[in-house]
Amino acid sequence: MRTFNLKIRGEYLNLILDGRKTIEVRVAYPRFNGMAAGDTIRFNGEHEYQVAKVARYPDFEALAQAEDPRRMYPTDPDNLLTVLREIYPPEKEALGVVAIHLGPAATLL
């Protein structure tokens, strides 16, 4: 089991802490290779969550078709693709997409 340290914007972290955002989306940087269920994610150095599942997709469009947008962007699910593409430019999306399904909080430091 591995621990992945991720930085996340406060608004998105709050949605995770509230239990409303249960899937974290990232582009498929090489450091996510091998991430699997049972690993731990530590957000902003202090909030730990167990990884329940990792799904990989070729792009944001495939992600949006396969996963529930309300679990990734609960405040405005209809604009999920717009928001993701504002965060990640096309050359980053071309790396592929990782949908990290979050399990319960593991440990709060």
HUWOVEN-V855922 format. One record per run of one state. SS is the DSSP state (a for helix, b for strand, c for the rest). FROM is the first residue (numbers start at 1). TO is the last residue. If there is no record, write none. Layout:
ss = (SS,SS)
from = (FROM,FROM)
to = (TO,TO)
//
This chain:
ss = (c,b,c,a,c,b,c,a,c,b,c,b,c,a,c,a,c,a,c,a,c,b,c)
from = (1,3,7,10,18,23,28,30,33,40,44,47,58,60,67,69,73,77,88,90,94,97,109)
to = (2,6,9,17,22,27,29,32,39,43,46,57,59,66,68,72,76,87,89,93,96,108,109)
//
